[in-house]
Amino acid sequence: MPEPAAQPSDDEDPSPGGARRDFLAVFPSIILPMFLAVVDQTIVATALPAIAVSIDEVDRLSWVVVSYLVATTIAAPVYGRLGDVYGRRRLMFVALAIFMLASLLCALSTSIFTLTAARILQGAGGGGLMTLSQALVGEAIPPRDRARYQGYLATVAVSSSAFGPVAGGFLTEHFGWQSVFLVNIPIGIGAVFMTMRLPDRRGTGEAFRFDTPGLVFFAAFIASTLIMLEEAQQLASGAFLLPVALGLLAITAVILLVRRERLAPSPLLSIPLMKHPAIWRCDGLAACHGAMLVSLITFLPLYYRMVHGASAAETGLLLLPMTIGIGVGSLATGRIVGRTGLTAIYPSFGLAIVVIGLLAAILFAPKLDATATAWSFGLIAICMGTVMGVVQLTVQLAAGRAQLGAGAATVQFSRSLGAAVGTAMVGTVLFATMSHASPEAGEAFARVLQQGPQALDGLASAQQTAIRDGLEIAFRNAFLCIAGFGCLASALVWTLPIRRI
């Protein structure tokens, strides 16, 4: 049976010149919002060790990342739906204002709880930046040309991802971790002025009632799941009642959410859209990809600091091969897809190589120095870069022009959900394994994080060996968990029904 191909709609200009003109009318105005959305993940990652030392909450460090991801997960479908109805330009202003205010509050935070609250608000703004940007590009150009212009989006991603670790390390080392949040404000002001240049498309203007019960059920599901994973670190001590109760609450919340979304007149999540064979597979693929990438960006700085003694600036440089690699892979894949029309074949092989690479890293990383480890993850990241461009394009084709915003939101929603839950799972595995394998390693974690491996120099030889073995086992299991996400993603991508454009 021939594979389905997309047909341009009546209001799209199918000529190359028309596609280029439409793209250039939008692209310059979404560069800075996209930059903020991408750079916020990597610029904060290099500051995590300094944040952990400053607020003295090492075991809750993942909250800084997970809280932002939870908020973006909840916000993405809201922006997608509201953008379809009221216009994406208006919503972009709202997202930028929230993001800048929250960045200021993050910089003023003095505890893990206030920082987490500010990151939730920041995610409420950040969730709209990438979702609305992707939908604006999809709205402007025909499906076949989208693959070619994904390369420009990948260029922004490469620049943003490469800038993030270096800037984060430099700012943290010279101006403190608060500066990685304050730098968002002047960039955000520039993004506001650029957004003013966007054409003011008003949206459908159809009657719309916000799905408050759906939002409440979804928030309950996310919160209970993440707290359950946090509490699961204590299972070794027999404290299993609370995690079980939270797990039951999460199951109940997701059942109520699905029931509500089926009946709601204006659902937060379009269940019929997400049931499309191509879309639910792409959403699952985006979730696994988010879990892999954000977990690596979150925990590799800890690995470089604790195992190799890297400073914040050095950690930023060590993350460069990975952040550049993901962009290079995305850029190359976009160009090849535009020329050949083939889509799913590239992430199919790319993810298989990712899994093999992660398993090899588990075996050989303890024998490699920091630079060799960084380049190894850079090669893995190139193959990871084959995924998201294909996912976004496939969902745009399957959703159609009328539901571009909702389709883009499902991808952002799924990626953020996978990243939040995946990062929490990897954190649980890391800290639980560390405490179980070596109680001394758990107790020495904060000291090693602050001073590096030399913090162990004054200990007895047997104690040093026990702590180092505990750290090695903990990080090995964490990377093994990340490889598991890669296996699931690889299985999904081989079954995608739309494999060409």
Stockholm file with secondary structure:
# STOCKHOLM 1.0

chainA/1-501         MPEPAAQPSDDEDPSPGGARRDFLAVFPSIILPMFLAVVDQTIVATALPAIAVSIDEVDRLSWVVVSYLVATTIAAPVYGRLGDVYGRRRLMFVALAIFMLASLLCALSTSIFTLTAARILQGAGGGGLMTLSQALVGEAIPPRDRARYQGYLATVAVSSSAFGPVAGGFLTEHFGWQSVFLVNIPIGIGAVFMTMRLPDRRGTGEAFRFDTPGLVFFAAFIASTLIMLEEAQQLASGAFLLPVALGLLAITAVILLVRRERLAPSPLLSIPLMKHPAIWRCDGLAACHGAMLVSLITFLPLYYRMVHGASAAETGLLLLPMTIGIGVGSLATGRIVGRTGLTAIYPSFGLAIVVIGLLAAILFAPKLDATATAWSFGLIAICMGTVMGVVQLTVQLAAGRAQLGAGAATVQFSRSLGAAVGTAMVGTVLFATMSHASPEAGEAFARVLQQGPQALDGLASAQQTAIRDGLEIAFRNAFLCIAGFGCLASALVWTLPIRRI
#=GR chainA/1-501 SS CCCCCCCCCTTSCCSHHHHHHHHHHHHHHHHHHHHHHHHHHHHHHTTHHHHHHHHTCGGGTHHHHHHHHHHHHHHHHHHHHHHHHHCHHHHHHHHHHHHHHHHHHHHHCCSHHHHHHHHHHHHHHHHHHHHHHHHHHHHHSCHHHHHHHHHHHHHHHHHHHHHHHHHHHHHHHHHCTTHHHHTHHHHHHHHHHHHTTSCCCCCCCCCCCCCHHHHHHHHHHHHHHHHHHHHGGGGGGTCCHHHHHHHHHHHHHHHHHHHHHHHCSSCSSCHHHHTSHHHHHHHHHHHHHHHHHHHHHHHHHHHHHHHHCCCHHHHHHHHHHHHHHHHHHHHHHHHHHHHHCBCTHHHHHHHHHHHHHHHHHHHHGGGSCHHHHHHHHHHHHHHHTTSHHHHHHHHHHHHCGGGHHHHHHHHHHHHHHHHHHHHHHHHHHHHHHHHHHCHHHHHHHHHHHHHCGGGGTTSCHHHHHHHHHHHHHHHHHHHHHHHHHHHHHHHHHTTCSCCBC
#=GC SS_cons         CCCCCCCCCTTSCCSHHHHHHHHHHHHHHHHHHHHHHHHHHHHHHTTHHHHHHHHTCGGGTHHHHHHHHHHHHHHHHHHHHHHHHHCHHHHHHHHHHHHHHHHHHHHHCCSHHHHHHHHHHHHHHHHHHHHHHHHHHHHHSCHHHHHHHHHHHHHHHHHHHHHHHHHHHHHHHHHCTTHHHHTHHHHHHHHHHHHTTSCCCCCCCCCCCCCHHHHHHHHHHHHHHHHHHHHGGGGGGTCCHHHHHHHHHHHHHHHHHHHHHHHCSSCSSCHHHHTSHHHHHHHHHHHHHHHHHHHHHHHHHHHHHHHHCCCHHHHHHHHHHHHHHHHHHHHHHHHHHHHHCBCTHHHHHHHHHHHHHHHHHHHHGGGSCHHHHHHHHHHHHHHHTTSHHHHHHHHHHHHCGGGHHHHHHHHHHHHHHHHHHHHHHHHHHHHHHHHHHCHHHHHHHHHHHHHCGGGGTTSCHHHHHHHHHHHHHHHHHHHHHHHHHHHHHHHHHTTCSCCBC
//
